[in-house]
Amino acid sequence: MKWAAANGIVSGLGEGKFGPRDDVTREQLATILNNYANFAKMNLSAAGEYPNFTDEKDIASYAKAAVERLSKAGIVGGKPGNNFDPRGNATRAEVASMLTRLTTAK
């Protein structure tokens, strides 16, 4: 966690506090993956259009650019009904899928 914080990948909960045992939301995961992609200087080419999720207004302002970038690159996707579910917990399967897509992104 120290390495990730030192390299701008995670920023914690404020006041130097982290929640290492806390669940990670989908918008938090998108932000973390986007921050890592920036750190690693990954070129995430847009593979598609941004889907304008039906719950777009619920995506936190800090996560909007990350969700849009990773969505266009095909790394994150929505749920049924074109929802992103930004504050829903990221499941193990979602994390694994997003990591696989990120590491194989061209």
N, C-alpha and C positions, 0 to 999 in steps of 0.2 A: 504494500500500500504506500509506503514511503516513496518508492521509486515512481509510482504512478502519480502521486501528488507532486513530487519534485519536477516531473516532466509535463505537468499541466493536463494530465489525462483525467484525473479526478480532483475535485475541489472540496469534497466533504460537505458537512452539514452547516458549516459556519463556525466561527470562533475556534478554528483549529480542531473541530470534532468530526469524527467519522463514525459511521454505524456499520462496522464490518459484518455484523450478524443480521442486519436489516435486509428485508427483501428489496429487490431492485425493480423499479417500475420500467415499463417499456420506453418511456421518454428518457429516463435516466440512462438506460442501456444504450439507446441511440446516441445520446450525448457522449457517453464514455467511448463508444466505438468511433464516433466522429473525431473526438479528441485524439484517439490513438492514430487514426488515419492521418490526421494533420501532423502529429509528432513523427510518424514514419514516412511522411511526405508521399503518401499513396495518392495516385491519380485515380479517382473514382469517377469514371466516365458515366455520363447519364445514359442508361440503357432504355429509359422510358420516360413517360410524362408523369408529373406529380398528380396523384389521384384525387387531391382535394377531399380529404377524409370528411365524413359527415360530422365527426366530433372534433374538427379542426380547432374550434374555439376553446376546447379543453386542453390543448397542448400548451404547456408552459412556455412563456416567451423565451426562456433560456434554451429550450429544446427545439424550437421551430425550425431553425436552419439545419440542425442535425437531422431531424426527421425528414425534411425535404430532400436534403442531399443524399441520404442513405436510401430513401424511397426511390428516387430517380435512378440510383445506381443498382437497384434491385436487391439491396441488402436487407432492408426491413420492408415489411408488407403490412397490409391491414388484416382485419378480421371480417367475418361475415357482415354484410350490410355496409361495406366500405368504411368501417370504423377502424381507428387506430388504437383506441383504448389506451391512451397515454399514461393513465395512472394505475392501470392494471399491472399486476406483478408479471414480470417476464418469467416464463416457465423454462425449465431446463431444455426442453425441445426447442423453444424459440431462441434461447441463448446459443445452443449448439448450431442451429441453422444460420443464425446471423453471423456467428464467428466463421463458419465454413464459407459462407458467401463473401465475407470480408477478406479472408485469407486467399481466396481464389479470384478476387476481383482483378480485372485487367484494366 
